[in-house]
Amino acid sequence: MARVGTSSRAVFKRAQGLLRDDGKRPDGLTLVPWMSGKCATWDVTVVDTLGGAYLQKSAIQAASAAETAAVRKMEKYRSLEQTYQFVPVAMETLGPICEEAQEFIGDIGHKISDITSDPRETQFLYQRLSVAIQRFSAVCLSETFQICESAP
């Protein structure tokens, strides 16, 4: 999404061709070409490592829930591959991240490091993602508590 205009009532221009058949669009888009002359677009999903659908595979192979979710994201956004470089960013609640997302985050971190001259930028990105997942998990957990009315 690009910002158009300079007034306080700026208009946002939406990228063309990002809608899927169901009207949904990915979470993000680079404004400059990312790879092979294509802009990168990504969609984020966080899956519960211990969820019933993933528990069996998660017990055998680390990051299997994230990899499964990444495959589903790729299928959903297959129509974008002709014009965009789509990256599924699939993470698990207990930490693992799919391989494609790790490469993407690493690339972003390296590009930021080139600008800031700070080699820790990739680590900072992972820390921010980790904190965001922890906060979300805390909210989900707190929503499961019931408030009991005390008896008079």
Stockholm file with secondary structure:
# STOCKHOLM 1.0

chainA/1-152         MARVGTSSRAVFKRAQGLLRDDGKRPDGLTLVPWMSGKCATWDVTVVDTLGGAYLQKSAIQAASAAETAAVRKMEKYRSLEQTYQFVPVAMETLGPICEEAQEFIGDIGHKISDITSDPRETQFLYQRLSVAIQRFSAVCLSETFQICESAP
#=GR chainA/1-152 SS CEEECSSTTCEEECCTTCCCTTSCCCSEEEEEEEETTEEEEEEEEEECTTSTTTHHHHHHSTTHHHHHHHHHHHHHTGGGTTTEEEEEEEEETTSCBCHHHHHHHHHHHHHHHHHHCCTTHHHHHHHHHHHHHHHHHHHHHHTTCCCCCCCC
#=GC SS_cons         CEEECSSTTCEEECCTTCCCTTSCCCSEEEEEEEETTEEEEEEEEEECTTSTTTHHHHHHSTTHHHHHHHHHHHHHTGGGTTTEEEEEEEEETTSCBCHHHHHHHHHHHHHHHHHHCCTTHHHHHHHHHHHHHHHHHHHHHHTTCCCCCCCC
//
